[in-house]
Structures are given as C-alpha cells and as structure tokens.
C-alpha cells in the first residue's frame, strides 16, 4: 500500500493494486469471521427485549 503514496500514473497498475488490496481485505474478513463464529457461534436474531437481573 505504500506504493500508492508514490502517485503512480499507470491506471492498469492502480487497478491491479486495488484488486490485490480487495482480495487481501476479503481474506482478512474471512479469517475474522471464522474466529468470531468459532468462539461465539452464529448470531441469532431475537426480539430485542432484555430481562432485568
């Protein structure tokens, strides 16, 4: 990503870099989701009402 700070002018290179960053983001989100669901399970919808203790 530091490469973007060099102000590259090649649009094809910019597109390729953007796609690689997007793929990396997708992989990271997948890893985070797997960790979250492994630890806490899948989220369940509820009525939104809470019981007082």
N, C-alpha and C positions, 0 to 999 in steps of 0.2 A: 504494500500500500504506500510505502514511502516513495515509490516510483511516481505516483500521481502528483507528488509535490514538485516534480521536475517539469511540470507543464508540458507533457507530451502532446505533439500535434497530430500524430498518426491516429486517425479515427478507428482503423481496424485494430490497432494495438490497444486503444482505450476500450473498445468493445470486448476484446478478448480478456483484458484485465478485469473489467466489470463482471463478466460471466464467471471468471475464476473466483472472484470475491463472493459472488452469489452462491456458487457451489460450496465454498467453504462455510458460508453462513448456514446453508441448508444442512450440512453435515454437523455443525456445532449444535444447531437447534434439535436435530435428531438425537444426538448424544444427551443433551439436556433433558429432552422429553423421556428418553429411556430411563435415565436416572430418577427422574421425578415419579414416573409411574411405577418403577420398581420399588421405590421407597414408600410411596403414599397410595399407590393404586390409581385407577382411573377415576376422574372426578365424576360425581353424581349430582344431578340436579335435585334440589329439594324445594320445599315451599317457601323458603326464606325466613321462616319463623323459628325463633330460638327459644328454648326453655330456660327460665331463670333458675339459677342454682340456689 
